[in-house]
Each structure stands twice: as structure tokens, then as C-alpha cells.
Amino acid sequence: MTLIERQFRERIVLVGVVSWPRTLDEVEASLDELSLLVDTAGADEVARVVQSRESPDPATYIGRGKAEELHQLCLQFDADTVVFDDELSPAQQRNLEKLLGRTAIDRTAVILDIFAQNARTEEGRAQVELALLRYRLPRLRGRGTSLSQQAGGIGTRGPGETQLEVDRRRIMRRISKLEVDLRELESTRKTQRRSRRRGALRAVSLVGYTNAGKSTLLNRLTAADVLVENRLFATLDPRTRRLELPGGETVLCSDTVGFVRKLPHQLVEAFHSTLEVVADADLLVHVVDASAHDPEAQMAAVRTVLAEIEADRVPELFCFNKADLAPDAAKRLLVAHPGSVACSGLTGQGTGDLLSLLAERLREHDTTVELAVPYERGDVLAALHRAGEVVEQRDAGEVIVVRARLDEAGRRRFASFARPGRPATSAAREPTAAEPAPARPAGERG
């Protein structure tokens, strides 16, 4: 960034409140993240204020006395805007702007601004605009009856519809139009998902905190060549690519929007159709930045959003990314979370282990079936290798006998080739050809 560009960036003062049960360290960590959000939005932090209160002031959030001190601080640093770490009510925002003499916004407004800058597709722009309008609607401000529209005729003279009411009605009409458009786009997306399901391809979604390296990991695993930037919320629209697993089967791997602490509810609602790719997945790969200051807090924030979109029921695999930057931290996280994997999407370190564990987790609910495929049906053999894992293949006179691990959709697809009198067995209990499978240790996850 050039010196000229830096000179024209907004100057921001950050404000946080310590109140039970939040501690000072938690508030400082939240303000550090808010500083990164402000930088991503195109502004610079010049000062920050942290206040301890039993509870936020209902009129000004920080109290009138503290607001006067904040006003003097803004004058000292020539700040353009004050950003509060928690969401302000419309009344608090109006009162603060009167006292401070400058714009007062909250974390939600900053996140919405970043999303507006990064939206690229038609659906992404519509979702962001809908979230912005829902956020701004209760914050509309008018000037009494100074802009009212006069009506003519007996009984209709006097203040008519104010400009505020006109603006509110326009926004409501635009919200209704966007909701209709998004429902149509959601219908198209559902049709695409049904088509993929008919192809018997299972779905894996990469989820995680923003800037955890999900797009880099998708590029490493699938050669997707999607946009990668070292900034928050660089990815808004889901990207789906085919991923070949070590056993030969193919799955669909989707990169999704990153999450963050206090993700605005308006965004979760507006991006509901986009986030359905997460709720409909067969497995979630929870990508965690191992080099982050507090990865456990980021994991908790992601799980909060997953619960909000009803995706917390989907099986989850922890992947501690950026292990090349923080190998010791990655090892500690592996110990704390058994059954996880550490890797680096940038260097490729550990991605082989990730693919193997991914295939193993997807096969947990597969069932081994025995099929009789005619010699002339080479297309069926090829499809079996794509749909599941072929455990054994041998000649048996006029047919080829194939034992394969398949999910429910695969079993339905190849049901006509099933050998009579050969019941399917669970893949978790399937013995090898040479010896029976060893007993699973007590407490080990299936």
C-alpha cells in the first residue's frame, strides 16, 4: 500500500466493554480481531478504549461521561469513525453520534461492509444487499414533517407521508424483491444438489474460521485454482470440485464462507441457501488455523454458527492447517483432539494423511456387498471403482465376482447385480481375506 493510499484511509477508534461473564483478555482478543476486520474494510485503527461496566448503558452503551472522554480522544487523534465491538441499538447509535460528532458504527456494520466489497456472483451480491437492508431498516432516520408530502382536498390537508416513511416503504419493497430472487436461486441450487445426489457422489464441506486456509487447502487437494488471499472473508460463494480419494472413489469437496465471532444474524439468514451445502454434507472438514492465537475459541465460534444453521449433526473431522508455521501448536491440538489430522495447504505437508483419514471416515457407514458382474459389462466395473472401494475382484465362470464397499445410494444403484443369498455386511466389521479383523479397542471411535 502506498503512502498516498494510507493517507486517505479512515481513522478508526475501537471501543469494547468488559462486563460479566467476559474477561479483559477476551475483550482484548475480540478487539484485536475487530482491528483486522477494520483493516480489511479499508481503514486504520488509531486508538482503542476498553471500559469495565456491570452492563452496557442502554442509552449510550458506555455512559455519557465515558462518551465525553471518547469525544476528546477522537479530537486528539483526528478520528473519522468510532467502531464498537458489540451491536448497537438504533437509539444508542443516534445518541452516540450526537455526543461524538462523528459516525458511530458496530462490528456488524464492519462485517457487512466487507461482505459488500467481496461479493462477486449474482447470488452473493443479492444475499449481501438483503442483509444490509435488514440491518439498515430499523436505523433509518427522518427529519420529522419537514419533508412530508402534502395531500389536497377536504380532510387530507396537513402532514402527509414523511420522507422517512417513503424510504422505509422502498426498502421493504426491495427486501421483498430480493427474497423472491433468492428463493429462485435457491431452487436452482437444490436442483443441482439433487443431480449430484443421483450421481451417487458424496459431499464433503470445508468449514472453519475466516482466513484459516480453506481455499488454499481446496486448491492443494483438487487443483481448483480458486482465489486465495491473506485477508478475512476472501471467499463468499461456495466452490465445489471433484476430489479423488486414495481408494479410488470420487467425492464432491466444497469450500464455503468463513465464520467469525459474533457473525451477524442478518448474514446467517441471508446466506441460508448458500450454507445449505454445509448442512447437506456427508462429512465436515473443520479447518483450523494452528498458528492462531486462540484456535480453541475459533473452533467454538465455528460450532456456534454450525448449530445455528442446523449443521452440528453432520460428522466432523478436525484438520489443523498451517502446521508448517506452528508445528508445536499443531502437535498439542492433535493430542487434545484424537482422530484429527495436521497439514499445510501451502506446502502439501500432511495432505496425504488427510485424504486417507477422510476416506476412512466416509467409509465408516459403508457396507460391503458382493456383486456378480457379466464380463461384457466393463462400464459397471468402472462405475463401481468410482462409487466406492473395490475390496476384491475374481473370476467366477461367466461373471466377475466383486466385493465392494458402497454407501446406501451405491447399494441401490447396483442392486440388480447383487449375488443372491449373500447378505451385505458392515464395512466396520468386515474381515480381511487373510484373517479376521482385530477387536476394536475399548473407547475407540467408530
Protein Blocks (a to p, Z undefined) as FASTA:
>chain_A
ZZklmmmpccdddddddddfbdfklmmmmmmmmmmmmmmnopacfbdcddddfbdcfklo
nojklmmmmmmmmmmnopabdcdfbdcdfklmmmmmmmnopacddfklmmmmmmmmmpmb
fmlmmmmmmmmmmmmmmmpccehjllcccdedehiacjdddfklmmmmmmmmmmmmmmmm
mmmmmmmmmmmmmmmmmnopacdddeddehilmmmmmmmmnonopacdddehkbfbdcdd
ddddfkopacdddddddddehiafklmmmmmmmmmmmmmpmbdcddddfkbmblmlmmmm
mmmmmmmnopmmpccddddehklmmmmlmmmmmmmmghiacddfknopoklmmmmmmmmm
mmmmgccddddddfklmmlmmmmmmmmccfbdcdehjaccddddddfklmmmmmmmpceh
iacddfklmccfkbccddddehiaZZ
